[in-house]
């Protein structure tokens, strides 16, 4: 543990009172990390839409729009551009599923 303590790194290992250990960010680096972590990758609306697709997949686009409202069209474009969902044309509609 002493060897790790002497390294030039942003992380530190602390021993807790109950003899367990924790790896955490050194306090001096917190302001820089907080600036990076302020904004989530997805706002609440697209995240709910993604969750619905993940739970119901494969699901037709009109079903998602019925449940999530007309804003779902924008959510779907955003999720597809981020590579989180795929939209496969099926007749006049699209079949949605998560990627990966």
C-alpha angles and dihedrals in degrees: 000000000000090000091056091046091059094052121105096243138128092235131078135189117225128189113224125216092259091057094257122128132227130197111213144159115270112251093240090065097050097094092054093048093046090057089055096045100046098097121049119226091242129031119226097268099054090041091056090047091050090048091052092050092047092051097044102032131181089041133161117246095237089057091054091048091049091054101035100033133234092308086071090082090065091043091053092051090050094046092048093048089052090052093242097120138025124219115206119190112239112178108305095342139049134252113222130206138154120261129231 
